[in-house]
Every structure is written in C-alpha cells, then in structure tokens.
Amino acid sequence: MTGMEVKLFRFPGGSINSYNRDVYGDIIEEMTEKGFIYFDWNGSLEDAVSKSTPEQLVENAVESTLGRKKVVMLAHDIVYNTVLCLEDLIDSFPEYRMEPLTEEITPIRF
C-alpha cells in the first residue's frame, strides 16, 4: 500500500499468546517461508497493561531489562504517557546504544 517492502513484524500480543497458542507454529512457519522476520521483546514499559505515570513507565522499563546486553523494549506509540516519558526513558539507559531493528539483527524471541 505504501510502496515500502516490509520484512519485519511483531505479533500482536507476542509470538506465543493465549489467542494463538494452537496455531503460532503454523503462523511462524508460513511467515518465515514468505521471507518475514518476527521480533518479540524482552523488556517492557507495560504501558498497555495499566494506566501508569510516565515515571512508573520508566521504572517498569528499567526493571524489565534485568541487565541484559541486548534489549528489545515493548512500548506503544498510542499511549500518551509513553510519549511523555520518552526522553527520560532514553536517558535511563546510558549503557545501551539505541538502534532500529533491521533484517541483520538477530531477533529476540519468546
């Protein structure tokens, strides 16, 4: 539709969840055969779970990284408090280098 070729995707709710538990393997196989690469996450602001302050979202993110060397952080751009905390969020991770996900990066998967 946009003229952009997309290779990366994220399952709504993650690759394995209560909605797709019986078919996620089939979906992964089909999407992989079609050349798509899926990413899950290993850190989260938990911004879609409950109404939280921007400060709580940053705290959730910091706590969920668990000192991992590579983190894919789940955050939602439609949550207003996520937008409000973005600068503080990035400042809370000086030890990390922020990079876009690409086809060359090994995906984080559940």
Residue pairs with C-beta under 8 A, 6 or more apart in sequence:
6 36
7 35
7 36
7 37
7 103
8 36
8 37
8 38
8 39
8 101
8 102
8 103
9 31
9 36
9 37
9 38
9 39
10 38
10 39
10 40
10 41
11 17
11 20
11 24
11 27
11 38
11 40
13 19
13 20
14 40
14 41
14 110
15 24
15 28
15 38
15 40
15 109
15 110
16 24
16 110
17 24
20 27
28 38
31 38
37 103
37 107
38 107
38 109
39 72
39 101
39 107
39 108
39 109
40 72
40 107
40 108
40 109
40 110
41 72
41 73
41 74
41 108
42 64
42 65
42 68
42 70
42 71
42 72
42 108
43 61
43 64
43 65
43 66
43 68
43 71
43 72
43 73
43 74
44 60
44 61
44 64
44 73
44 74
44 75
45 57
45 58
45 60
45 61
45 73
45 74
45 75
45 76
45 82
45 85
45 89
46 52
46 57
46 60
46 64
47 57
47 60
47 75
47 76
47 79
47 81
47 82
48 76
48 79
51 81
52 60
52 81
53 81
54 81
54 82
54 84
54 85
54 88
55 85
55 88
57 75
57 81
57 82
57 85
57 89
58 85
58 88
58 89
58 92
61 73
61 75
61 89
61 92
61 93
62 92
62 93
64 73
65 71
65 73
65 93
70 108
71 96
71 108
72 101
72 107
72 108
75 82
75 89
76 82
77 83
90 98
99 105
101 107
